[in-house]
Structures are given as C-alpha cells and as structure tokens.
C-alpha cells in the first residue's frame, strides 16, 4: 500500500520512554567537565592514574593483578573516557559559540546606536554653528557700537553741539 501524501504520518510508538533532562543544567555540567579536561591538573591526575594502574598490574602479586600486560582493560577505560570527553567538549564549544553570537549581535546593535548618536550630535553641532554664525558676537556688537558712537560724534560736531 502506497502512503498517501495528503495525510500526516502517524507518530511511531516507542517501547522505551525518552529520558527527560534539563538541557541547560546538562550544558552547564558539560562546560564544567570540558573546562576541567583542559587543565594541567587533569593531565597530572590522568598520568598518575595510568602510572598507578600500570605499576599495580606489573608489580603486584599475580593473584591481585586485574589487567595483565597488554593492559586491555586500561585501553578500554581510556577509550571510554575519550568517547565521553569529545562530545562534552563539542557541546561546551557549541554553547560558547551561541554566547559569542549573542554577544556579537549585542555589540553590533550597540555600535549601530553609537553611530546614530554620533551622527545626531554631529548634526546638532552643525546646526549650532550655523545658528551662532547668525548671532551677534560681543566683538561684533562692540565694533558696531563704536561705529554708532563715531557717527553720533560726527553728527554732533556738524550740528554745532559742543
């Protein structure tokens, strides 16, 4: 029977329920783990762990050794640790990328606002300069008053006033 394209597909039922978790909490935990995995302390702990493991399995009595020479179990444990570490580090990097993207968008919006404010203030200053060029300055008024006084002095002399 050919499925009809005009009908939605029925949801498949699963036998096992999906696990529920808080993605934000899991993300914070993965960031803390990734941050720890990138430290010298982790490298020292891991080196000590491997050396103790190998030392125990080489020097302990044969009945107490749990992982003989090719150290297969140690290899399995290190592979398991790496298989969990890689996705946790990627998850932490993705979360950091998301935060960086949001920060970039906020910086860009802030920059746009600063540019708009600067352009506005530039226009205001230009308007004030134009307005000030039309306003009489103190020196201009002084020179005009002196000219009026000279004219009045000249008229008074022609009119015969002392």
C-alpha angles and dihedrals in degrees: 000000000000114000115244115245094208093061127072118245113254115249113257117238118229125212095218120051117238115256114250120221139157107254092203094054091044090049092051090049091050090051091052091049092046090048090052093046089057096058133096088234090064091050091051092047092048092047092049090047093051093045092049090047093050093040092051093048092048102040104031121094112276093250091057098048113105100177114037125207107302084054094217093166091051089052090050092050093049091048090050091050091049093047090057097038096056097057092042090053091048091050091051090049091050091052090049090049089053091050091047091051092052091047090049091051091049091048090049092050090048090049091050090051091049091051091049091048091048092050090048092050090047091054091047092051091048089051091049091050091052091047092048092051088060093047118090112247124216092254091050091050091047092052092047092049091048090051091050090050091050090049091049091048089051093049092047091054092049091049090054096246116147 
